[in-house]
Amino acid sequence: MSVIFNDQNFKEEVLNFKGVALVDFGAEYCPGCRAIAPVIEELAKEYEGKAKIGIMDVTDNLITPPQYGIMAIPVLVIFKDGQVADQIVGAHPKAAIKEKLDTLLK
């Protein structure tokens, strides 16, 4: 199951995390976000123990998204050891997201 990131736990869950973390910045009202949500859940299960994968609702969290320049959603930001390593704008196929995760996990 994916992690629910928020402004309060972001530093601990993502920035202080040693390893790869994928944050899906989105919102319930966003069709692209709803379309990619099942993919994020599948990836969270597939990468359990290898990467931390979760979502952050931009409507409920007003501090963190602007710090990463989130202007449109969905945006997937992939962190490695607390630093931004890659970004995917828009709803992309699962294979494209896996490719980026696998590259960073090497």
Buried (B, 14 or more C-beta within 10 A) or exposed (E): EBBEBBBEBBEEBBEEBEBBBBBBBBBEEBEBBBEBBEBBBBBBEEBEEEBBBBBBBBEEBEEBBEEBEBEEBBBBBBBBEBEEBBBBBEBBEBEEBBEBBEEBEE
